[in-house]
Amino acid sequence: MRTLPADHGLNEAVAVLRSGGIVAHATETCYGFACDLTNPDVVRKLFLLKDRPEEVQMSALFSSLDAAKEWVEWNEKAEELARKYLPGPLTIILPMRSGKRIAMNDGQSLGVRISSHPIAQKLAELSGVLLSTTSANLHGEPSAYSAEEIVAQFKHREVQPDLILDSGILQKAPPSTVLVIEGEEVRIVRQGTILI
């Protein structure tokens, strides 16, 4: 587990992501883990790393709405919410497009996240792969707001992140609001910063 300053480590982080590694990075809510969601080996490693139950759905970090629309069935309600709140701490779960697949997923739906944090945005833009977005903590443990907290949680684990991009200590914030859109119906899965 190596740590690099975020502003100097982007190129190396992109190389790690493209080669099947896991990178911890800042978002506007907390630190998160990114990996290639289409690579079954690294997604399995991410679940082991977090000690996360396999039935928990994954969300993807996108650089733009256009990028997200290539993977999910977009609709008017998603467009309305996205224009109002994205980029920002909102995850919208939508049906996946026919023919699109990610590892360890039922193929039915995918959470769309477009972070307003510049490091998260750059990783999504430069990596060239579909990135996971999940908090950089053990399942059920507190979110991490610094590189030091990530190291403390994972230093004794057999599976560790490959690289931490250190953006300093983040201001503590609630997690992203997660919602499911089914037609025009919106169901809140997790209430976070954004109130809908």
C-alpha positions in Angstrom: 0.0 0.0 0.0 1.7 3.1 -1.3 0.7 6.7 -0.8 1.3 9.6 -3.2 0.2 13.3 -3.1 -2.9 13.4 -5.2 -1.7 16.3 -7.4 1.5 14.3 -8.3 0.1 10.8 -8.4 -2.6 10.9 -11.0 -0.6 9.4 -13.9 0.5 6.5 -11.6 -3.0 6.0 -10.4 -4.3 5.7 -13.9 -1.6 3.1 -14.7 -2.6 1.2 -11.5 -6.3 1.2 -12.5 -5.6 0.1 -16.1 -3.4 -2.8 -14.9 -6.1 -4.2 -12.5 -5.3 -2.4 -9.2 -7.3 -0.5 -6.6 -6.8 3.2 -5.9 -8.1 5.1 -2.9 -8.9 8.8 -3.7 -10.8 11.7 -2.4 -14.4 12.5 -3.3 -16.6 15.4 -2.0 -18.0 13.1 0.7 -15.1 10.9 1.9 -12.2 8.8 0.4 -13.3 6.1 -2.0 -11.9 3.1 -3.8 -11.7 2.9 -7.5 -11.1 -0.1 -9.7 -12.0 -1.4 -13.2 -15.6 -2.6 -12.8 -15.3 -4.8 -16.0 -12.3 -6.7 -14.6 -13.7 -9.7 -12.5 -10.4 -10.3 -10.7 -10.0 -6.8 -9.4 -13.7 -6.5 -8.5 -13.4 -9.8 -6.4 -10.3 -8.2 -4.8 -12.3 -5.1 -4.0 -15.0 -7.1 -2.3 -12.3 -9.0 -0.3 -10.6 -5.8 0.6 -13.7 -4.2 2.0 -15.1 -7.5 3.4 -18.2 -6.6 1.5 -21.1 -9.0 1.0 -21.3 -10.1 -2.7 -25.0 -9.3 -3.0 -24.3 -5.5 -2.4 -24.6 -3.7 -5.7 -21.8 -1.6 -7.2 -21.9 1.9 -8.4 -19.8 3.5 -11.1 -17.9 6.7 -11.2 -18.4 8.6 -14.5 -16.7 11.8 -15.8 -19.9 13.1 -17.4 -23.6 12.5 -18.1 -22.8 11.4 -21.7 -20.4 8.7 -20.4 -23.1 7.5 -17.9 -25.7 7.3 -20.6 -23.6 4.8 -22.5 -24.1 2.3 -19.7 -27.6 2.9 -18.3 -31.1 3.4 -19.6 -31.5 7.2 -19.1 -35.0 8.8 -18.7 -36.5 12.2 -18.1 -36.6 11.9 -14.3 -32.8 11.0 -14.3 -32.2 14.0 -16.5 -34.1 16.3 -14.2 -32.2 15.1 -11.1 -28.8 15.0 -12.8 -29.2 18.6 -14.1 -30.1 19.8 -10.7 -27.6 17.8 -8.5 -24.7 16.4 -10.6 -21.8 16.6 -10.3 -22.3 16.2 -6.6 -23.1 13.7 -3.8 -25.9 11.8 -5.6 -26.0 8.2 -6.8 -28.8 7.4 -9.3 -29.5 3.7 -9.8 -30.9 2.9 -13.3 -31.4 -0.2 -15.5 -28.2 -1.2 -17.4 -28.3 -0.9 -21.2 -28.6 -4.2 -23.1 -25.3 -5.8 -23.8 -23.4 -3.9 -21.0 -21.9 -6.0 -18.3 -19.8 -5.4 -15.2 -18.2 -8.0 -12.9 -20.1 -9.4 -9.9 -23.4 -7.7 -10.9 -26.8 -9.1 -11.8 -26.6 -7.1 -15.0 -29.9 -5.4 -14.2 -29.0 -2.1 -12.7 -26.0 0.2 -12.0 -25.5 3.2 -9.7 -24.4 6.4 -11.5 -22.1 8.7 -9.6 -20.5 11.9 -11.0 -18.3 13.4 -8.3 -17.7 17.1 -8.0 -14.2 16.4 -6.5 -11.5 17.3 -9.1 -9.4 14.2 -8.3 -12.3 11.8 -8.7 -13.3 13.6 -11.9 -9.8 13.3 -13.4 -9.5 9.6 -12.5 -12.9 8.9 -14.2 -11.8 11.0 -17.2 -8.3 9.7 -17.7 -8.5 6.0 -16.7 -10.3 4.9 -19.9 -12.1 2.1 -17.9 -15.4 2.0 -16.0 -14.5 2.8 -12.4 -16.1 1.6 -9.2 -17.1 4.1 -6.6 -17.4 2.9 -3.0 -16.2 4.2 0.3 -12.6 3.4 1.3 -13.4 1.5 4.5 -14.1 -1.9 5.7 -17.8 -2.9 5.3 -19.7 -1.5 8.3 -16.8 0.6 9.6 -16.6 4.4 9.6 -15.8 6.2 6.3 -12.3 7.5 5.9 -11.6 11.2 5.6 -7.8 11.0 5.4 -5.1 8.7 3.9 -4.0 7.9 7.5 -7.4 6.6 8.4 -7.3 4.3 5.3 -3.8 3.0 6.3 -5.1 2.4 9.9 -8.1 0.4 8.8 -6.2 -1.8 6.2 -2.6 -2.1 7.4 -3.2 -5.6 9.0 -5.5 -6.9 6.2 -4.2 -9.5 3.8 -5.7 -7.6 0.8 -4.8 -3.9 0.6 -5.3 -1.0 -1.8 -2.5 -0.7 -4.3 -2.3 3.1 -4.1 -3.7 6.0 -2.0 -3.9 9.4 -3.5 -3.5 11.7 -0.5 -5.6 14.9 -0.8 -5.2 15.7 2.9 -7.9 15.6 5.5 -11.4 16.0 4.1 -14.1 17.8 5.8 -16.5 15.2 7.3 -19.7 15.0 5.2 -22.6 12.6 4.9 -22.4 10.0 2.1 -24.0 10.5 -1.2 -27.8 10.2 -1.4 -28.7 7.0 -3.2 -31.9 6.6 -5.1 -33.5 4.2 -7.6 -35.5 5.5 -10.5 -38.2 3.2 -11.9 -40.1 5.1 -14.6 -41.2 8.3 -13.0 -41.0 6.8 -9.5 -38.1 7.7 -7.2 -37.2 5.6 -4.2 -34.6 6.7 -1.7 -32.2 3.9 -0.8 -29.9 5.9 1.4 -30.4 9.5 2.6 -27.3 11.6 2.3 -26.3 15.2 1.8 -28.9 15.8 -0.9 -32.5 15.9 0.2 -35.0 14.9 -2.4 
